[in-house]
Amino acid sequence: MIKNNTFIHKDSIIGKNTKIDPFSYIGNDVEIGDNCWIANNVTLFPGSRIGNNVKIFPGAVISSVPQDLKFEGEKTTVEIDNNTTIREFVTISRGTNDKLKTSIGKNCLIMAYSHIAHDCEIHNNCVIVNNVQIGGHVVINDYAIIGGGSLVHQFSKIGAHSMIGGGSLVRKDVPPYCKAGKNPLSFRGVNSIGLKRRNFSRKEINQIQKIYRIIYLEGRNTSQALDKIQSDIKDSKEKMTVLDFINNSERGIIKGLFD
């Protein structure tokens, strides 16, 4: 259902049972899936790709031109996957020549007044709490939660199942399964409650805790800790997730409790 007083470009593609409320703008080169709700006063600029069952609340602006002086008008997109909710006044910039898209995964909740800059990758089941500001090229992995009012430096990476406290300044990469907080941002333990809610076994959680004890609590540098994990910890998906993340970190990981 499409209400009056809404601008919809004739070349846009709108799926079945999608509702678009008054005073919204749907530009050229926009694709919206089935069973979506686009509230009043939403702006979908060219390059918006909206999946199925997506809800976009009033005032959100999707696929705006990136705030990057190197951008030269190349054709890029914002891709929002199925069942994601975009709350009031969220802004999401489209990609640049680097990745050509900014992407939001399935089942995400992006809360009010948050900003997601160009070329970011937000994976599935993430929660971005109110007023989080995310710089360009940031990667946030599955089930991560970013507390309200946090600032995430460009090119940072946030691991799967991690949880970052509200008001944090994220300058370094946050490894998987961690809780992070304080200033400067540091390791505050394993996100064991979140892992239990996602059906991780006690054995899996215990192994993750052993891994981070080696990294953060036994006085080793990162290289020494990784060597010990490789030799002493039994192979598992969780072990490889941590090792791969740290080995591929370009900004370095956050410090420990007592660093």
Beta strands, then each sheet from edge to edge (+ up, - down):
strand 1: 7-8
strand 2: 13-14
strand 3: 19-20
strand 4: 25-26
strand 5: 31-32
strand 6: 37-38
strand 7: 43-44
strand 8: 48-50
strand 9: 55-56
strand 10: 61-64
strand 11: 77-80
strand 12: 85-86
strand 13: 91-93
strand 14: 101-104
strand 15: 109-110
strand 16: 115-116
strand 17: 121-122
strand 18: 127-128
strand 19: 133-134
strand 20: 139-140
strand 21: 145-146
strand 22: 151-152
strand 23: 157-158
strand 24: 163-164
strand 25: 169-170
strand 26: 178-181
strand 27: 186-190
sheet 1: 1+ 4+ 7+ 10+ 13+ 16+ 19+ 22+ 25+
sheet 2: 2+ 5+ 8+ 11+ 14+ 17+ 20+ 23+
sheet 3: 3+ 6+ 9+ 12+ 15+ 18+ 21+ 24+ 26+ 27-
end
